[in-house]
């Protein structure tokens, strides 16, 4: 692998934890251990990005001292039934500072870049979406206003760690009732993508959906998306209309010939894999050495990868040797 992106790293230690044993990057005490991680991975000639993240209303009070979840607006999250605390302007500015602190600590931990997680219904995504952002101030209403928080975070990170790549994980959805509150609608990409590019985004990681439609985010084998390889790449095509920055595609990419075609054509700059690398961590090496028939293909059963996460048991694969 040329690049490894970590799991989501919490930039807020008070109200930003979403999982047990989650990586955290909000205090100096974490830098030494995070540096151990990056230094270990660098031995294998790959780059490392830390994914900076806040769950917003997807946070879990039991991991955050019982505190009320926060979000763009003080409304009910249909996925959890919890009512969010609507962030004040001062709290938004303070959250921008937390993303900056996370980026600075990532740099001090020898990371090669950062990825801001604005997908899957998390805090930055909650501000972009009109389903979760019903504010009437400068952070709500128009598409430009809903993008303000994300653009301010990107701009502040860019100023704090000049020269460090800033990848932006963006969830896109079609204007179709099936997708519900599952991402940025295609008609608004022409506003969001240029704003974020101007703010300092150096690449986009294009995905789909959120936790209210988890099977759309991590589709199993019987999902309608998997009628063809590269089920999410059409959303990369949408983003490509508005930026010349590198684009990462994801979504069931495990057929070597198909992946190579997408890279060679310039449709995507990077092919992202998660479940396939759990099924066979040697996928890149086997492709490089011509051992394609020896690859353990991900069957997208979601039993121990997604299932393990949902049960707070860690991420595994049915192929994994005990």
Order of alpha helices (4+ residues) and beta strands (2+ residues): beta-alpha-beta-beta-beta-alpha-beta-alpha-alpha-alpha-beta-beta-alpha-beta-alpha-alpha-beta-alpha-beta-alpha-alpha-alpha
